[in-house]
Every structure is written in C-alpha cells, then in structure tokens.
C-alpha cells in the first residue's frame, strides 16, 4: 500500500514538473523566435508564413527601424490578414497598410494579393483622418490594378509600396547595419 502511494505521488509530481517545463520551453521558444524575427536572416517565405499577430509585431519593429515614431496598430483583420498602423515619419502623420499575403502553393507564384477594395478602404481611412502620406507593406506582390490605382491618386496621396522581396531586402540592410554597429562598438572595448 505504501509503495503504491509513493508511485502515485511520484507520477503526480512528474506531471506537475512536466507542465512547468512545457511552459518554460514555450516561453524560451517564443523568446528565441521573437529575437530571430528581429535580428535573424528572414526570408520572403518565412515572412509570409508568420501569423497575423507576429506579422503585426514585425511590421511595427520594421517601421521603428526606418525611423518612424509613435508606431501604433489601429486596425487588424484576422479574416483578411490586414493591419493598419499609424505612425509619424519625418514629423508627418503616416498610415501604413500591412498585408500578410500567404503562399497558396509550394511555388512562389501564387500569393494572396492586396485587393482593390482593401486599397480603397485604406485610402478612405487616410482621407477620414486627413492623412496624405502612406506606405503599403505586403509579403506578396502588387497587381497591375493596385499599381494603377496608387498612380491615379498620386496627386493627392503619396503612398509607397514595398512588396515581399523588397521588405526582406530592407530587413537585411537594417540587420546588417545593426550588426555592423554592434561589431564597431565591441572593437573599442
């Protein structure tokens, strides 16, 4: 009877330790993943595989790294993988539309794209908030419709477009600059 009770206590203790260890491992993995997103070499494919919350974090960090201030998410659609961020760049208000375009196949030729309605919504939001400068970040590419629309409204709205390839290239430049600055600071110690 005593041995049976000891076995039950050992099993319960192991179960409790297992749950604690699982939480610790998840926290460590999340911390590693967040650092990797921030400092690691991020491919277009990896960027497009993020969930909407991690993509939101990544976009906010990206904007901070390109000298935007007061970066704040003001809209997020889980259904459409859309985020609108408000920020200040060069002392002017900006709105940033972030579209998480996910790969629909094993090739890189079939990404979701930003729809014309999503672009209309974004420009309507800019109009409503009296903002004339914007940025659209997408992990996919832009259709000719979108490019024509942005060109059509360019006399009233200055909107820059960064596609998935450009985003990852810009991220690499930021990462390389940070690494270079870090190495320079270490050489003087």
Buried (B, 14 or more C-beta within 10 A) or exposed (E): EEEEEEEEEEEEEEEEEEEEEEEEEEEEEEEEEBEEBBEEEBEBEBBBBBEBEBBBBBBBBBBEBEEBEEBEBEBBBEEBBBBBBBBBBEEEBBBBBBBBBBBEEEEBEEBBBBBEEBBEBBBEBBEEEEBBBBBBBBBBBBBEEBEEBBEEBEEEBBBEBBBBEBBBEBBEEBBEEEEEEEEEEEEEE
